[in-house]
Amino acid sequence: MIGDRIDVGNCTVIMTIRISQEEAASFEAEVTDIREVSRENGHSQWQIALSRTAFSAESSSGVLIATARSGVQLEVQVEAVEVDAAGEVWHTTHKPLLAGTQVRGRVTK
């Protein structure tokens, strides 16, 4: 599932659908974008945008779980959440997930 699409000139912007925490002990989403925000001593910090999310700036910790085709699961800690000026919700992590990756999210705080 992809968030709302908005056409702007030659570009299509995909906005995150926000899910209330009451309806989302666990939710499924797709990574729609990723950006590296810092790199220090060989360690990067990433911000990941999702098609839908129950995370908010007020409840910024939890996990994203991606499952590879082999069945191996990668658990990515969400350390912070930021909403940019355009309203996009960015999930800060120390592990990158490629756009198009299906994830299961869980807010823990």
C-alpha positions in Angstrom: 0.0 0.0 0.0 1.3 3.4 -1.0 0.3 6.7 0.7 -1.6 9.4 -1.1 -0.1 10.5 -4.4 0.0 14.2 -5.3 1.2 15.3 -8.8 3.4 18.4 -8.7 4.7 19.4 -12.1 6.8 16.5 -13.5 7.0 14.8 -10.1 4.7 12.6 -8.0 4.8 13.2 -4.3 3.7 10.3 -2.0 2.5 11.5 1.4 2.5 9.2 4.4 -0.9 8.0 5.8 -0.9 8.5 9.5 -2.5 5.7 11.6 -3.8 6.3 15.1 -1.9 4.4 17.7 -5.2 2.9 19.0 -5.7 1.1 15.7 -2.1 0.1 15.2 -0.4 -2.0 17.8 1.4 -3.3 14.7 1.0 -2.0 11.1 2.3 -2.8 7.7 3.8 -0.2 5.3 6.2 0.2 2.4 9.4 2.3 2.5 8.8 5.2 0.1 12.0 7.2 0.5 15.3 7.2 2.4 18.0 9.7 3.0 21.3 9.7 4.9 21.3 12.6 7.4 24.7 12.2 9.0 27.8 10.1 8.9 30.4 10.0 11.7 33.3 7.6 12.2 31.9 5.3 9.6 28.4 5.2 11.1 25.4 6.6 9.2 22.1 7.9 10.5 19.2 7.5 8.1 15.7 8.9 7.8 13.1 6.6 6.3 9.6 7.6 4.9 6.8 5.1 5.0 3.5 4.8 3.1 1.7 4.7 6.4 2.8 5.1 10.0 1.6 5.0 13.6 4.8 6.8 14.8 4.6 10.5 15.7 7.0 13.0 17.1 5.4 12.4 20.5 5.8 8.6 20.3 9.1 8.3 18.6 10.5 4.9 19.5 9.7 1.4 18.2 10.8 -1.0 15.5 10.5 -1.6 11.8 10.8 -5.3 10.8 11.7 -6.1 7.2 11.5 -9.7 6.0 13.8 -10.8 3.1 12.7 -13.3 0.5 14.8 -15.9 2.3 12.7 -15.4 5.4 15.4 -13.7 7.4 14.1 -10.7 9.4 15.9 -7.5 10.0 14.8 -5.4 13.0 15.5 -1.7 12.7 15.1 0.5 15.8 13.2 3.8 15.2 15.1 6.3 17.4 13.2 9.5 16.6 10.5 10.8 14.3 10.4 14.2 12.5 7.7 15.8 10.4 9.1 18.1 7.7 7.6 21.3 6.4 5.8 19.4 3.6 4.1 17.1 6.2 6.3 14.0 5.4 7.0 11.8 8.5 10.7 10.7 8.7 11.7 7.8 10.9 15.3 8.1 12.1 17.3 4.8 12.2 20.9 3.6 12.1 20.1 1.0 9.4 19.0 1.8 5.9 16.0 0.1 4.2 15.6 0.6 0.4 12.5 2.2 -1.1 10.0 -0.5 -1.9 10.8 -2.6 1.1 7.8 -4.0 2.9 7.9 -3.5 6.7 5.9 -4.2 9.8 6.1 -1.4 12.4 5.5 -1.4 16.1 5.4 1.6 18.4 6.9 0.9 21.8 6.8 4.3 23.4 
